[in-house]
Amino acid sequence: MKDHPRELVYLDYPATTPCDSRVFEKMSPYFCTFFGNPHSKNHAHGWIADEAVDDAFASIAECLRVEPREITFTSGASESNILAIRGVMMRYKNSGKNHLITTQTEHKSVLSCCRQLEEEGYSLTYLSVNDQGIIDLNELLDKITDKTLLISIAVVNNETGVIQPMNEIGNICKNKGIYFHTDATQALGKMAIDIKLWNVALASFSSHKVYGPKGIGALYLRKDPAVKIKSFLVGGGQQGGIRGGTIPVPLCVGFGEACKIINENNGAEVEQITRLSGKLVQGILENVPLSKMNGNVENKVPHIVNIIFPFVEGESIAMGLEDICVATGSACSSSQLEPSHVLKAMGVDNVVIQSSIRFGIGRFTTETEIDYTIKKVTDTVQRLRDISPLWDMYNKGVNMEKIKWT
Ligand code: PMP
């Protein structure tokens, strides 16, 4: 392992969360003691494992206010997204409908699946968003054709935290007889999820974003009226043939416990995160000249905060913050050093996009960490600006908008 500063301030909760110790404790007996295969029907080890999986289904279903039989375990939200989108498009291939509508700001797991489907001959529409990150419902209505089979739009964007108008999209889908899939990964535990009210037919979730273990997620598949999908991991017919393979019992137990914790005291946690993120935003915007939040500031979840710091690169800020863990863009694409496709779709200028930092606040964030972060961000941005020729030009009154970048 590389050397790291001993005490780290973790502000990258949208990328992943630490496993809650209560979750870890609950999972632990299911590795060595209760190790049975839940699909073994002839002995007690199988029954114990099966019961544990059933309890997990029940807690997750309670959290989502759906039926346990509507949940399929997957390896995470990426797989749920792909299974939902590809599964519906391929299952109804012979119905004459081959059109899928999504947005330009979806998670890469959705977008790359859509690109593949496009290459395979399906018809795709990528909706634009406004400068607040929100889709235009009239554009959505305009783009629907009699070939539209599925609309896939995430509840919450993972880079900006902006929430899409779920009621309205769901009503459009219901009226037009179109399946509605939503990637609800960043919504779970952060806001009220109302699958029924939103007319959602399929929804994706991930355990490691809600203090559960990595490697497990869920796909909600509506039973009434039923939505059918083509399955890809046929295997031994487990999970009703939708996703074969032995169910990973400890991971299911962990995801179930994570949902149980959400069911028990979520209100207080969301309130605390809202307060801390409000303090962080206020502290940064007041202390760092020209800093600005990206995305709609009202219609968003509290745990994601995306701020631009003009005249300094996000990568340099992230490096300068040393013991504070933040993201530039999303974790999945930040290694690519390409401008965020989300901010680009929102019309943020290419140069400014590179100056953005995503802060993620979570269950274990403390007030002291927020105070420390405000100070360190302020000092780091100032230090970087002091050596930035662009900042110097700006201060000398050069009209930056007239500069032609090559
Ligand atoms: N969708 C969204 C909105 C996400 O934020 C993420 C995680 N970055 C995923 C999907 C993928 O989740 P997982 O890591 O469980 O595959």
Boltz pocket constraint, residues with backbone or C-beta under 6 A from the ligand:
constraints:
  - pocket:
      binder: B
      contacts: [[A, 14], [A, 15], [A, 75], [A, 76], [A, 77], [A, 78], [A, 79], [A, 107], [A, 109], [A, 154], [A, 156], [A, 157], [A, 158], [A, 183], [A, 185], [A, 186], [A, 205], [A, 206], [A, 207], [A, 208], [A, 216], [A, 217], [A, 330], [A, 331], [A, 332]]
      max_distance: 6.0
